[in-house]
């Protein structure tokens, strides 16, 4: 892995940003970290304790290893009008990555979360929890226009500075019958 500086436009705004580029060595290290997290998760289950959530660092790096995107680190110059997780330097698109390692996710979005593309990674993958995952590209309008209560959408709550929470699997993937763009993805080989 190495850090690089990119001079580009993000969400139509010129910025200079720091991104992480990953290489072959990172694939093996990613799997080692995944196994450590899984061991902790299963250990906590043994003691009937709350299990740790899937770390965003693991999901974002897995997506980068899968797609060739770069992990966002910081803006060095300029101001970005939102928050995102990864950036595709070939397409100049900011990407938001959400993931789950349980059968029924509870996903949230911060008030300043804006992106070009939203990807959802399913590491639960029908209970396998073996490091493989399915990748879904979620159309933005399905997120922003989703009703999270009787009167408000995700966008309404974001405008109020709130963090709307809901299940992407239940309310979007299953409800809209979205198919994965990639299945049983392996990034550690």
C-alpha positions in Angstrom: 0.0 0.0 0.0 1.2 3.5 -0.7 -0.2 7.0 -0.3 -0.6 9.1 -3.4 -1.8 12.7 -4.0 -4.4 13.2 -6.7 -5.4 16.6 -8.2 -9.0 16.0 -9.5 -12.6 17.0 -9.2 -14.8 15.4 -6.6 -18.6 15.9 -6.9 -17.7 18.7 -9.5 -15.4 20.5 -7.1 -11.6 20.8 -7.7 -9.6 19.3 -4.9 -6.2 17.8 -4.1 -6.7 14.7 -2.1 -4.7 11.9 -0.5 -5.7 8.4 -1.4 -4.4 4.9 -0.6 -3.4 2.6 -3.4 -3.3 -1.1 -2.7 -1.2 -3.9 -4.2 -0.7 -7.7 -4.1 0.8 -7.7 -0.6 -2.4 -6.0 0.8 -4.5 -9.0 -0.4 -2.9 -11.4 2.0 -2.8 -8.9 4.8 -6.5 -8.1 4.3 -7.3 -11.8 4.8 -5.2 -11.9 8.0 -7.1 -9.0 9.4 -10.4 -10.5 8.4 -9.5 -13.7 10.2 -8.6 -11.7 13.4 -11.9 -9.9 13.2 -13.8 -13.2 12.7 -12.0 -14.8 15.6 -13.0 -11.9 17.9 -16.6 -12.1 16.6 -16.9 -15.8 17.2 -15.2 -15.5 20.6 -17.7 -12.9 21.7 -20.6 -15.1 20.5 -19.3 -17.9 22.7 -19.7 -15.6 25.7 -23.1 -14.4 24.6 -21.8 -10.9 24.2 -22.4 -8.2 21.6 -20.3 -9.1 18.5 -18.2 -6.4 16.9 -19.5 -4.7 13.8 -17.7 -5.3 10.5 -14.9 -2.7 10.4 -15.3 -0.1 7.7 -11.6 -0.4 7.0 -12.0 -4.1 6.0 -15.0 -3.4 3.8 -13.5 -0.3 2.1 -10.2 -2.0 1.4 -12.0 -5.2 0.1 -13.9 -3.0 -2.3 -10.7 -1.3 -3.4 -9.0 -4.7 -4.0 -12.0 -5.8 -5.9 -12.6 -2.7 -8.0 -9.2 -0.9 -8.3 -10.6 2.1 -6.6 -8.5 4.1 -4.0 -9.3 4.5 -0.3 -10.0 8.2 0.6 -7.7 9.5 3.3 -8.0 13.3 3.3 -8.5 16.5 1.3 -5.2 18.4 1.0 -6.5 21.4 -0.8 -10.0 22.6 -1.6 -13.3 21.7 0.0 -15.3 18.6 -0.7 -19.1 19.0 -0.5 -19.7 15.6 1.1 -18.2 12.5 2.6 -17.3 9.3 0.8 -15.1 6.3 1.3 -13.3 5.4 -1.9 -12.6 7.1 -5.2 -12.3 5.7 -8.7 -9.6 7.7 -10.4 -10.4 6.3 -13.8 -14.0 7.4 -13.8 -13.6 10.4 -11.4 -16.4 9.1 -9.1 -16.7 9.3 -5.3 -17.9 6.0 -3.8 -19.8 5.3 -0.6 -19.2 1.8 0.7 -21.6 0.1 3.1 -21.3 -3.5 4.2 -22.8 -6.2 6.5 -21.6 -9.4 8.1 -25.1 -10.3 9.5 -28.2 -11.5 7.7 -30.2 -8.3 8.4 -28.1 -5.1 8.3 -28.8 -1.8 10.0 -27.1 0.8 7.9 -26.9 4.5 8.6 -25.9 7.6 6.6 -24.4 10.8 8.1 -25.9 14.2 7.3 -23.0 15.1 5.0 -22.9 11.7 3.1 -22.9 12.5 -0.6 -21.4 10.3 -3.3 -21.6 9.4 -7.0 -22.0 5.7 -6.5 -23.1 3.6 -3.6 -21.9 0.0 -3.2 -23.2 -2.5 -0.7 -21.0 -5.5 0.3 -22.6 -8.6 1.8 -20.0 -10.5 3.7 -22.6 -12.6 5.5 -23.2 -14.2 2.1 -25.9 -16.7 3.4 -24.0 -17.4 6.6 -20.7 -18.4 5.0 -18.7 -15.6 6.7 -15.5 -16.9 4.9 -14.2 -13.6 3.5 -16.1 -13.8 0.2 -18.7 -11.2 -0.5 -21.4 -10.1 -3.0 -21.3 -6.5 -4.4 -24.4 -4.5 -5.1 -24.6 -1.2 -6.9 -27.5 0.7 -5.3 -29.1 3.5 -7.3 -28.9 6.8 -5.4 -32.6 7.6 -5.7 -33.4 4.3 -3.9 -31.5 5.6 -0.9 -32.4 9.3 -0.8 -36.1 8.8 -1.5 -36.5 5.9 0.9 -39.1 6.6 3.6 -37.6 5.9 7.0 -40.8 6.8 8.9 -44.3 7.8 8.0 -43.4 11.3 6.8 -39.6 11.5 6.1 -37.2 10.2 3.6 -33.4 9.6 4.1 -32.8 13.0 2.5 -35.3 14.8 4.8 -33.5 13.4 7.9 -30.1 14.3 6.5 -31.2 17.9 6.0 -32.2 18.0 9.7 -28.6 16.8 10.6 -29.8 13.3 11.6 -28.4 9.9 10.8 -31.2 7.8 9.2 -31.0 4.1 9.9 -32.6 1.2 7.9 -31.8 -2.1 6.3 -30.4 -1.9 2.8 -31.0 -5.6 2.4 -34.7 -5.5 3.4 -35.8 -2.1 2.2 -33.8 -1.9 -1.1 -32.1 -5.1 -2.3 -35.0 -7.4 -1.5 -37.8 -4.9 -2.0 -36.5 -3.9 -5.4 -35.1 -7.3 -6.4 -31.6 -5.9 -7.0 -29.1 -8.5 -8.2 -25.4 -8.3 -7.3 -22.9 -7.0 -9.9 -20.4 -9.6 -8.5 -20.9 -12.7 -6.4 -18.7 -14.7 -4.1 -15.8 -12.2 -4.6 -12.4 -13.3 -3.4 -9.8 -10.5 -2.9 -7.0 -12.3 -1.0 -5.6 -14.4 -3.9 
